[in-house]
């Protein structure tokens, strides 16, 4: 049975509209869009094969734009201009109503994105699309509607750009599911985001969404094009460049791939008929018979010989494989366009799976596997996935468990390690934190492009980078190798401070010493506080990180509902200028700054924003003009 889910939710009096008459006795109260989205999420979870209708009307609601603005304005890109001068600054109720009016008349046309380029680590340039803020806002509205529809049906093997999921949840699944894997298929889809077929994507969307207006609106963003050096270029494929929609549209597109892998797994998996190998089972039987003999004959003169024989047989048993190679298993994890497949089987079977995937992607999603990055690797060697090296241990070491049983606890378990040279050293060289001396030793150096910052900002920059690296690699078995990395970061920070003050490292340490460590004091409302340099012992706490994948949609806290009386929505609807205090008339807008810390406090509006520690200030039109002039 296929469910048709009509998203009609109303509160208040039921009424009928007759032609030429109005029989309403009471104006119904509009239900918040947040509640509707929660209902949609619940319906999608309960009816995975259901379809949704009449979604376009939700892009015509003011409250969903308020939520969209809240999700966008805090980002650094909110103040970045696209092809026009539109940014998060100047947002107002009139701004929303203009957008809604264009959408209602179906005259809304997304503007081309402004293309720029940013350098990559390999020296190449990565294209980056910067949309207009107006288009960002509408895309965020669409994303809010799409997420509750698709999030409940997405595969548990998908971890990229999803709420409550991350790289760490992907690695946690790998550690659990990839035990005893024989072969890795390192998968990478060539130019996935740039090669998504528009026609196919819109077709996939129609499987769940029966609303032509809503689908057409998404299609407009796909075909908006881009400007490069003020020359317009059409887009015939790919997700919207730099768009808020791109991640979820890519996940919707690749969900078909996840389903294909699920079908492959059903046909591929074949459990072994034997519980264990014949040799392993034979030795187990002999051990059990000897143990029974020992228990039944406590006074036998041969008892000690029997015990020694059991111990010798157990040692020999622990060197034998428990299972044979007749069982077959396929496991799979995807993060965005990167994926890894584990094969318990032969190399020929791994090659067959890879070829099958290649053909299916080409025929069904018009995508191509990267020959350079898609490799088949034996699990005794390392496969690279999301910056970690992954292998399966062949470790015969034994450990006595709490119940007294001696087992090879590490054998066939997954090992996650840090590729120190490729990732850590590359990061340090890229940031110009280290150099190589004549002996080939890595040495810390001062970073000259940080000298314009304050001492506190320099320390905060180093701490953030150290914390980020250590947190990301907190699941690695060789985590202790980062001890030297933390040392290099600390002394590079000291040398940077010493270079700034034309001093020495020893003098900087004495200047900022606090007990056994050093740090910089700074004022707060509650008094002076100390920002200390991060030591390796502080980072070790992060090694206990445990990831939990939340699959129950009902347990996920909604993003849309906010009961705080001081929200942007309430502040804007109060129609009161937070600068001059005028209320009840005129047009009220939001003044937005990218960073509060960049304000100097010279003007009243700067002092107010600094005191409130807010990036936004609701002001009347007259005050907003004065701020900018």
LINWO-V38961 format. One record per backbone hydrogen bond with DSSP energy under -0.5 kcal/mol. NH is the residue of the N-H (numbers start at 1). CO is the residue of the C=O. Records with the same first field share a line. If there is no record, write none. Layout:
NH: CO, CO
This chain:
5: 3, 51
6: 4
7: 5, 53
8: 6
9: 7
11: 29
18: 16
21: 18
23: 16
35: 32
36: 32
37: 33
38: 34
39: 35
40: 36
41: 37
42: 38
43: 39
44: 40
45: 41
46: 42
47: 43
50: 47
51: 3
52: 208
53: 5
54: 210
58: 55
59: 56
60: 57
61: 58
65: 61, 62
66: 62
67: 63
68: 64
69: 65
70: 66
71: 67
72: 68, 69
73: 69
74: 70
75: 72
78: 75
79: 76
80: 77
82: 86
87: 89
88: 78
90: 590
91: 88, 590
93: 588
96: 92
97: 93
98: 94
99: 95
100: 96
101: 97
102: 98
103: 99
104: 100
105: 101
106: 103
107: 102
108: 102
113: 225
114: 130
115: 113, 227
116: 128
118: 126
120: 124
123: 120
126: 118
127: 125
128: 116
130: 114
131: 129
133: 86
136: 132
137: 133
138: 134
139: 135
140: 136
141: 137
142: 138
143: 139
144: 140
145: 141
146: 142
147: 143
148: 144
149: 145, 146
150: 146
151: 147
153: 150
154: 150, 151
158: 155
159: 334
162: 159
165: 162
170: 166
171: 167
172: 168
173: 169
174: 170
175: 171
176: 172
177: 173
178: 174
180: 412
181: 178
182: 343
183: 343
184: 377
185: 341
186: 184, 375
187: 185, 339
189: 337
190: 188, 368
192: 189
195: 191, 192
197: 365
198: 236
201: 197
202: 198
203: 199
204: 200
205: 201
206: 202
207: 203, 204
208: 205
209: 205
210: 52, 208
211: 209
215: 211
216: 212
217: 213
218: 214
219: 215
220: 216
221: 217
222: 218
223: 219
224: 221
226: 233
227: 113
228: 231
231: 228
233: 226
236: 234
238: 196
239: 193
243: 240
249: 245
250: 246
251: 247
252: 248
253: 249
254: 250
255: 251
256: 252, 253
258: 254
259: 255
260: 256
261: 257
262: 258
263: 259
264: 260
265: 261
266: 262
267: 263
268: 264
269: 265
270: 328
277: 322
281: 277
282: 278
283: 279
284: 280
285: 281
286: 282
287: 283
288: 284
289: 285
290: 286
291: 287
292: 288
293: 289
294: 290
295: 291
296: 292
297: 293
300: 297
303: 300
306: 302
307: 303
308: 304
309: 305
310: 306
311: 307
312: 308
313: 309
314: 310
315: 311
316: 312
317: 313
318: 314
319: 316
320: 317
327: 324
328: 270
329: 344
331: 342
333: 340
334: 157
335: 338
338: 335
339: 187
340: 333
341: 185
342: 331
343: 183
344: 329
345: 343
350: 346
351: 347
352: 348
353: 349
354: 350
355: 351
356: 352
357: 353
358: 354
359: 355
360: 356
361: 357
362: 358
363: 359
364: 360
365: 360, 361
366: 361
367: 361
370: 188
371: 369
374: 370
375: 186, 373
377: 184, 375
379: 182
381: 378
383: 390
385: 388
388: 385
389: 417
390: 383, 388
391: 415
392: 379
393: 391, 413
396: 394
399: 407
401: 399, 405
404: 401
407: 399, 405
409: 407
410: 397
411: 408
412: 393
413: 410
414: 175
415: 391
417: 389, 415
419: 387, 417
420: 418
423: 419
424: 419
425: 420
426: 421
427: 423
428: 424
429: 425
430: 426
431: 427
432: 429
433: 428
434: 428
435: 443
437: 435, 441
440: 437
443: 435
445: 433
448: 446
450: 447
451: 448
453: 450
458: 454
459: 455
460: 456
461: 457
462: 458
463: 459
464: 460
465: 461
466: 462
467: 463
468: 464
469: 465
470: 466
471: 467
472: 468
473: 469
474: 471
476: 473
477: 416
479: 476
481: 478
482: 479
483: 480
484: 481
485: 481
486: 482
487: 483
488: 484
489: 485
490: 486
491: 487
492: 488
493: 489
494: 490
495: 491
496: 492
497: 493
498: 494
499: 495
500: 496
501: 497
502: 499
503: 498
508: 504
509: 505
510: 506
511: 507
512: 508
513: 510
514: 517
517: 514
519: 512
520: 531
522: 529
524: 527
527: 524
529: 522
531: 520
532: 530
533: 518
538: 535
539: 535
540: 536
541: 538
542: 539
543: 540
544: 541
545: 542
550: 164, 548
551: 549
553: 551
555: 552
556: 553
557: 555
567: 564
571: 567
572: 568
573: 569
574: 570
575: 572
576: 571
577: 582
578: 618
581: 577
584: 575
589: 619
590: 91
591: 589, 617
592: 590
593: 615
598: 595
599: 596
607: 603
608: 604
609: 605
610: 606
611: 607
612: 608
613: 609
614: 609
617: 591
619: 589, 617
621: 587
624: 620
625: 621
626: 622
627: 623
628: 624
629: 625, 626
